[in-house]
Amino acid sequence: MEPDDAWTTLRRQCEALEPGAELVTPVSERPFEIERTDDDRIVVRFGDSGEMRPLWREQFVVFLEQLDEGAVSVDHLQPGVEPYASVVTLADEYTADEETISYDADAVGGESPFLVSPAAARDRPERVHDDALLLAALLEELDAAEPASLDTDSLTDLYVLASDVQHGSNRVRRSARDPLLERLGPDQELHGRYGTVRRTTRERREPTDAETIFAALDDRGIPREWVTGVDRDKLDVVLAVTDLEEDEVYDVDEDVYVQKTGVDEDEKYSRLRGIADRIDDLEGTEGEDLREELDDIEERLEEALSAG
């Protein structure tokens, strides 16, 4: 491909990316976004550091000339070249796999393996925020106080979103734990807008090795039989290789529950964007009232999650 044509194609592909979409570098897997395109550069911003970096047209030409001469090994890409390689694969004629990036004039255009959709590019706090907003919107639509009266689709959506908010908020809570522990001294409490936390210590006990345990028992004349029992792992092996039946050695209780087996993140993201677009379309008092209502919903969700 001629340099001018390739440059025009790359700029057009960068400008056509969905808002919020990211690229990742092939080796170091650093995420970055396209900030803007100019006549002589494409400016990117790295998500892990906030660093802004220009990718120069002349450097793209050099890299494309290498590809014209043959495939480039992904493993041999230098850190400074990695973002160039990621951007190049946005063009249909440049293909990539786990090992190489190459030029093929007859290639059927496919999505770059280094392109991350806006839905997948969100970090953990953003996902919790979005799931909480979707759950709040759903709760406004449904009579969740009477779940049995809901249709099956609504009940399923309610369960999935509530589960996503629960698990997502738990992960965010755990990520906040270590910084809080560094700021909490013994018998100290920290107060926020929504509640209070303090340092708590719990002991978890695990038996040491059998030899040490038996030696301690023997020293005190305690029979080893008092602490020995059935090894479940060994029992499962016996079940697998003999004709012993499970109900002969196990008391089996059946626990029936609902298991979430899949989440349609693209559908959730589309719905979220639809809510945001409708809010943006509203003007005047009606739009302002709705924004205030959503702010209130988010605040009540934060209070509920903090209390839980």
N, C-alpha and C positions, 0 to 999 in steps of 0.2 A: 504494500500500500504506500502511495506517495505521502511524504511527511505532512504536507499541508492538509491532505484529505484525512489522514490519521488524526492530526491535531483537532480538526474541525469535528470529527466524529467523537473524540474523547470529551471535548468541551460540551457537545450536545448531550452526550450520555450523562455527564455529571450534572448538568442543569436539569435533566429530566428525572433525576432521582426523587423519590417521595420524601417529603419533609420527615426528618427523624431517622432516615435510613443511614446505616453506617457501612464502612468497609473495614476489614481487618487485614493487617499485614500478614503475609504468607507464613513466615517463620516465627516471629516473636508474638504474633496474634494480638498486636496493639490495635484497638479500635480507633477509627478517626472518621470525621465527618467532612464533607465538602462545604467550605464556607462560602466561596465564590469562585468564579472563573474570570480571568482577564485575557487580554490579547496574547500575553507572553507567559502566563502562569495560571496554575490552579492552586488556590490556597486551601489548606486543610487544617483541621484542629483535632489534636489527639485527645481522646476522652479520658485517658488515665492520668494526664498531666495538665491538660488545658493548653498545651504548647501549640502555637500557630506556626505553620511551616509552608513556604511557597514551593510548589513543584514546577520547575521551569520547563518551558517548551523545548529548549535546546537539549535538556537532559532526557526528555521523552524521545526526541529524535535519535539520540545515541542508543537508548535502550531498544527502540524499535528496529534500528539497524542490526543490533545483535540478534534480535528475533528473526530478521530476514535471513540471517546467515545460518540459523538453526535454533533448536529448542534450548531454552535456558533452564538450568537445574534450579529448582526451588531452594534446595539446601544450600546452594552456593550464593544466594542473594545476600548482599551486604545490607546492614540495617538502613543505611541511607537510600538504598535502591528499593527496598520493600514496598513503600507506598506507591512508587511509580508502577511496580508490577501489579499491584492490586487494581489501580485505576485502569491500566491497559486492558485488563480482562473484561472491562465493561463493554468493549467493542466486540462485535460478533466474530470478527476474523481472528481474534486471539483467544485461544483455549487454554485451560489449565487443569491439571489433575494434582495428585498428591506429590508428584515428582518433578514435573516440568511445566513450563509455560511456552507455548509455541504459536507460530503464525500459520493459518490455513485459510487461504482465500476462498475455499469452497465450504468452509465450516458452516453448519447450521447454527444460527445464534442461540445460545442458551444463557441462563443466568450465571453471572460470575460466582464461583465458589467462595469468593471473599466478600460478597455482598450480604449484608444482614438487614432484614426487613425492619421497618419501624417498630412493629409489634415485638420482634425478638430483641431489638436493640435496647429496650428499656432496662434500666437497672432495677435492683430489687425494691428499693423504696418507691420508685415510680410504678412498679407493678402493683404493690400493695395499695398505693393511692388510687390507681385506676380501678382495681377490683372493688375497693371500698365504695368508690363513686358509683360503679355499676350496681353493686348490691343496694346502695341507698336508693338509686333510681327504681330498682325492681321492688323494693319494699314500699315505695310510694305508690306503685301501681297495684300491688297485691294486698289481699287481706291475709297477711302472714300469721295473724293471731288464730286463724282457723285453717291450718294446713290441709286438713282432710277435704276442705271444700275447693281446693285449687285443682285446676286441670293438670294432667300429668306433665306436660311440657313445662309449665310454670313451676311446678313442684321440683322437677329435676334441675331447672336453672337456679332455683333458690338454694338447693342443696349444694350444687357445684360452686356457686359464687361464695356462699358462706364458708365452704371448705377452703377455697382459695384464699379468702381473707384471713381465716384462722391460721393456716399454715404459713402464709406470707408474713403476717404480723409476728408470728412466733420466731421466724428467721430474723426479722428486723430487731425484735426484742433481744435475741441472743447476741446480735452484732453490737448492741448498745451495752451489753453486760460488762465486757472487759474494760472499756473506758470508764464506766461508773465505778467498778471495783477499785480502779486506780485513784479515784477521787474520794472514796469512802474509807474513813478510818474506823477502828473498832468502836462500837457503840455510837456511831455517828449516823445521823439521818440527813438526807437531802430532800428538799421540797421543790416541787415544780408547780405549774398551774393546775395540773390534774391529779396530783397525788404526791405521796411520799415514799421513798425507798430507804432501806437500811441494809447493812451487811449481815448476812446470815450464813452460818457454817453448818453443814450437814456431813456426817460421817458415812462413808460407804465402805463396808467390810467385804473383803474377798479372802477366802482361805488361802494360806500359804501352801507350799508344796507338801505332798503327802508324807515324805520322809521326815520333814521337820515336825509335822503334826504328830506322827506316830512316836517320835522320840520324846516329845513333851509328854504325851500320854503315858509312855512306858516309865518315864522318870517318876511319875506320880501314881503308878499302879492302876491307872484307869484302863479298863478293857477297850481294845481297839474296836470291838464290835459295836460299842455305843455310838460311834461316829461314822461307821461304814454303812453303805446302803447301795441301792441299785444305781448304776451308771446309765442314764437315759440314752446316751449316744451308743453305748455298747449294746443296749437292748434293741435299739432300732436296727443295728447291723444284724443281730440274731433274727429279727423279724424278716429281714430282707433275704436271708440265705437259708432259712429253715421253713418248715411248714407250720410253725407257731402262728396262731391267729392273734390279731391285734386285740380283740376283745377279751382274750385270755389274760392279758398282762396290763391292759389299759382300761381305765374308766373314761369313756368318751362322752363329752357333753358337746352338743351342737349349738353354736352361737351364730344366729342369722343376723346379718347387718347389711347395710348399703355400702358398696364400695365404688368410689369414683374411679372410672377406668380411662377417662379421656377428657381433655379440655380443648375446646376450639379457640385458641388464642386469637386467630385472625378474625373470627366472628366477634369476639369480645372487643377487639381493637376497633373494628368497623363500627360497632355499636357506640363505643366511646367517642369516636370521632364524630358520629352522627349527633350525639348529645351536644358536643362542643360546637359543632357547626350551627345547630338550631339556636343555641344560646347567642352565638355571634350574630345571627340573622335578626335577632330581636333588638329593637331599639327603644329608647325612651324608658319610661317608668316600668313597663312590663319586663324588659330585659334586665333592668337593675334589680327589680324585685326577685326575679328568678335566680340571679347570681347570689343575692343575699341569702335566699333560701338554701341553695346548694352549699354555701359557706357554712350555714347553720347545720346542715346535714353532716358535713364533714367533721365539724366540731363535735357533734353528738357521737359520731362514730369513734373519734379519737378518745372521747371520754369512756365509751363503752369498752373499747379495747384495752385502755389503761386499767379500768376496773377489773377486767378479766384476768 
